């Protein structure tokens, strides 16, 4: 085995080990599957040396993806975005202040209201109980006025952006295909590795390219060189 080929294999193994240890990948749900997607792609490209035209079919077979909808959902789970924590109505106590006693209501909330921080654009869902519906309506009116003002900054992403850390693709096209036309790339860039630094850089629109592994980004079939998904097929050959 030539030294260059050995180096390629060792780099791939190091990248796979990094992905296994990367605690930014969600441990459950679609995000957990995305970690396996990244690892699978590194393996079939760098270790198996799967021909380019067969890579998507091979990845779909390993991961059990039966159609393009599942693949689209999987990749959309990694689209860079801000996503608040939401405990849900059963676990979030009503935050309305009490009149006859000090403190908050804290009954189980059933009315979901968005509350935005005007300083950084982050937001959270508050849950008000039915007894404090009027308070919830007031908060909703304030929220609508705040958002209509146009003065709320874009929140920094706190989800996704891991694909560009491992695979050299044209991720803007890939994410838009998967997440839909309404998705927009964040101003701090697409790669989660860059966000802490880019958050401090004002006026810069794109993060630097730090990808380390060739993928299938130039495959035909997608606008702008996004991966060709025609090879993902189900067991009934109608994928």
Helices and strands as residue ranges (DSSP letters): H 3-21, H 29-42, I 43-47, G 52-54, H 55-63, H 68-76, E 111-116, E 123-128, G 130-132, H 133-148, H 163-166, H 171-179, G 192-194, H 195-198, G 223-225, G 229-231
